[in-house]
Amino acid sequence: MLQQKISQDLQETTCKSHNLEFIAVDLDMSNRSEIMFFCGKCLVDKLNNNKVTTIEQSKERIQQMKTQQQEIKFKENQARLNYFKSILDQIMDFKRSIDDSLEKMYKQIQQYTFSIQKEKQELQEVQYRLNYFEDIKQLSEFSSLDMQKSTILIEDNAFIQELTRQFELLFNNAEYFQTLRYIQKYKINNPRFN
């Protein structure tokens, strides 16, 4: 019987919701017919402004905040990594494009100089042969050398003009402008890593 009394007294001083001991009482009975008792958690819930919490709740909120901060930082770092990897890929595509163009130009110049070397070598070989009829033909061609020279110079100038155009296109093509826009986009979107 005594134990029942103690048990009943404990039940009367313990919050049924949180199973904690009452620490406060609401004496304002204007809206109800019975006295309200509060444990620590009920009292904090009654205040309900999130500026007052129990020690336990504050520890949970701190842990949630830290977890949230870590997640945000992780997502930001992942977004930054992804973006810079994309920029690297874009730059590598552009580099390959430039390398291919420069290689093509290099081969064109090699072929052009090879044909000039070959012509030069043939001229040296012809110089040592003595053939009257060929010499007469060469004498005839020599007299029209100015015309021949201008044709060669025109061809050389046309070739150089084409090389210049190809070289200018290296930094005036879609890959270049796409890479530039991609990098500039990063400056615009950088503040919060969308």
C-alpha positions as CSV (number, residue, x, y, z in Angstrom):
1,M,0.0,0.0,0.0
2,L,2.8,2.3,0.8
3,Q,4.4,1.5,-2.4
4,Q,1.2,2.3,-4.3
5,K,1.1,5.6,-2.6
6,I,4.8,6.4,-3.5
7,S,4.1,5.2,-7.1
8,Q,1.0,7.4,-7.3
9,D,2.9,10.4,-5.9
10,L,5.7,9.8,-8.5
11,Q,3.2,9.6,-11.3
12,E,1.7,12.9,-10.1
13,T,5.1,14.6,-10.2
14,T,6.3,13.0,-13.5
15,C,5.4,14.2,-17.0
16,K,3.5,11.5,-18.9
17,S,4.8,12.7,-22.3
18,H,8.5,12.9,-21.5
19,N,8.7,10.8,-18.4
20,L,10.6,13.6,-16.6
21,E,10.0,15.2,-13.3
22,F,7.9,18.3,-13.2
23,I,9.9,21.5,-12.6
24,A,7.3,24.2,-13.2
25,V,3.6,25.0,-12.8
26,D,1.3,27.3,-14.7
27,L,-0.8,29.2,-12.2
28,D,-2.9,31.0,-14.8
29,M,-6.1,29.0,-14.9
30,S,-8.2,31.6,-16.7
31,N,-8.5,29.4,-19.8
32,R,-8.8,26.0,-18.1
33,S,-10.1,24.2,-15.1
34,E,-7.0,22.5,-13.8
35,I,-3.4,23.3,-12.9
36,M,-0.8,22.6,-15.6
37,F,2.6,21.1,-14.6
38,F,5.6,21.2,-16.8
39,C,8.8,19.2,-17.1
40,G,11.9,20.9,-18.6
41,K,11.0,19.9,-22.1
42,C,7.3,20.9,-21.7
43,L,8.4,24.2,-20.4
44,V,10.7,24.8,-23.3
45,D,7.9,23.7,-25.7
46,K,5.6,26.2,-24.0
47,L,8.0,29.0,-24.6
48,N,8.2,27.8,-28.3
49,N,10.5,30.5,-29.6
50,N,13.5,28.3,-30.5
51,K,15.7,30.7,-28.5
52,V,15.4,28.6,-25.3
53,T,16.1,24.9,-25.5
54,T,17.0,22.2,-23.1
55,I,20.7,21.2,-22.9
56,E,19.8,18.0,-24.6
57,Q,17.9,19.7,-27.5
58,S,20.8,22.2,-27.9
59,K,23.3,19.3,-28.2
60,E,21.1,17.7,-30.9
61,R,20.7,21.0,-32.7
62,I,24.5,21.6,-32.6
63,Q,25.1,18.2,-34.0
64,Q,22.5,18.8,-36.8
65,M,24.1,22.2,-37.5
66,K,27.5,20.7,-37.8
67,T,26.3,17.9,-40.0
68,Q,24.5,20.4,-42.2
69,Q,27.6,22.6,-42.4
70,Q,29.7,19.6,-43.4
71,E,27.1,18.6,-46.1
72,I,27.1,22.1,-47.5
73,K,30.9,22.3,-47.5
74,F,31.1,18.8,-49.2
75,K,28.6,19.8,-51.8
76,E,30.4,23.1,-52.5
77,N,33.7,21.4,-52.8
78,Q,32.2,18.7,-55.1
79,A,30.6,21.4,-57.3
80,R,33.9,23.3,-57.4
81,L,35.8,20.1,-58.4
82,N,33.3,19.2,-61.0
83,Y,33.4,22.7,-62.5
84,F,37.2,22.8,-62.6
85,K,37.3,19.3,-64.1
86,S,34.9,20.5,-66.8
87,I,37.1,23.5,-67.4
88,L,40.2,21.2,-67.7
89,D,38.3,19.0,-70.2
90,Q,37.2,22.0,-72.2
91,I,40.8,23.3,-72.3
92,M,42.1,19.9,-73.3
93,D,39.7,19.8,-76.2
94,F,40.8,23.2,-77.2
95,K,44.5,22.2,-76.8
96,R,43.9,19.1,-79.0
97,S,42.2,21.3,-81.6
98,I,45.2,23.7,-81.6
99,D,47.7,20.8,-81.7
100,D,45.9,19.2,-84.6
101,S,45.8,22.6,-86.5
102,L,49.5,23.3,-85.8
103,E,50.5,19.7,-86.8
104,K,48.5,20.2,-90.1
105,M,50.2,23.5,-90.7
106,Y,53.6,22.0,-89.9
107,K,53.1,19.2,-92.4
108,Q,51.9,21.7,-95.1
109,I,55.1,23.7,-94.6
110,Q,57.2,20.6,-94.7
111,Q,55.6,19.5,-98.0
112,Y,56.0,23.0,-99.4
113,T,59.7,23.2,-98.4
114,F,60.3,19.7,-99.7
115,S,59.1,20.6,-103.1
116,I,61.3,23.7,-103.0
117,Q,64.3,21.6,-101.9
118,K,63.5,19.1,-104.7
119,E,63.4,21.9,-107.3
120,K,66.6,23.3,-106.0
121,Q,68.3,19.9,-106.2
122,E,67.0,19.4,-109.8
123,L,68.4,22.8,-110.7
124,Q,71.8,21.8,-109.4
125,E,71.8,18.5,-111.3
126,V,70.7,20.2,-114.5
127,Q,73.5,22.7,-114.2
128,Y,76.2,20.1,-114.7
129,R,74.6,18.4,-117.7
130,L,75.6,19.8,-121.1
131,N,72.9,19.6,-123.6
132,Y,72.7,22.3,-126.2
133,F,69.0,21.9,-126.9
134,E,68.2,22.0,-123.2
135,D,70.5,24.9,-122.7
136,I,68.7,26.8,-125.5
137,K,65.4,26.0,-123.8
138,Q,66.7,27.2,-120.5
139,L,68.1,30.4,-122.1
140,S,64.6,31.0,-123.5
141,E,63.0,30.4,-120.1
142,F,65.7,32.6,-118.5
143,S,64.7,35.6,-120.6
144,S,61.2,35.3,-119.3
145,L,62.4,34.8,-115.7
146,D,60.6,37.9,-114.4
147,M,57.3,36.3,-115.3
148,Q,58.4,33.0,-113.7
149,K,59.6,34.7,-110.6
150,S,56.3,36.5,-110.1
151,T,54.4,33.2,-110.5
152,I,56.5,31.6,-107.8
153,L,56.2,34.6,-105.5
154,I,52.4,34.6,-106.1
155,E,52.3,30.9,-105.1
156,D,54.5,31.5,-102.0
157,N,52.4,34.5,-101.0
158,A,49.2,32.6,-101.5
159,F,50.6,29.7,-99.4
160,I,51.8,32.1,-96.6
161,Q,48.4,33.9,-96.7
162,E,46.7,30.5,-96.2
163,L,49.0,29.7,-93.3
164,T,48.3,33.1,-91.7
165,R,44.5,32.5,-92.1
166,Q,44.8,29.0,-90.5
167,F,46.9,30.5,-87.6
168,E,44.4,33.3,-87.0
169,L,41.6,30.7,-86.9
170,L,43.4,28.9,-84.0
171,F,42.1,31.7,-81.6
172,N,39.0,32.6,-83.7
173,N,37.1,29.3,-83.7
174,A,34.2,27.7,-81.8
175,E,36.4,25.8,-79.4
176,Y,38.2,28.9,-78.3
177,F,35.1,30.9,-77.7
178,Q,33.3,28.0,-76.1
179,T,36.3,27.6,-73.6
180,L,36.3,31.3,-72.9
181,R,32.6,31.4,-72.3
182,Y,32.8,28.3,-70.1
183,I,35.5,29.9,-67.9
184,Q,33.7,33.2,-67.7
185,K,30.5,31.4,-66.7
186,Y,32.3,30.2,-63.6
187,K,33.0,33.7,-62.5
188,I,29.3,34.5,-62.8
189,N,28.1,31.4,-61.0
190,N,30.9,31.2,-58.5
191,P,29.3,32.8,-55.4
192,R,27.2,29.8,-54.4
193,F,28.1,27.0,-56.8
194,N,24.6,26.4,-58.2
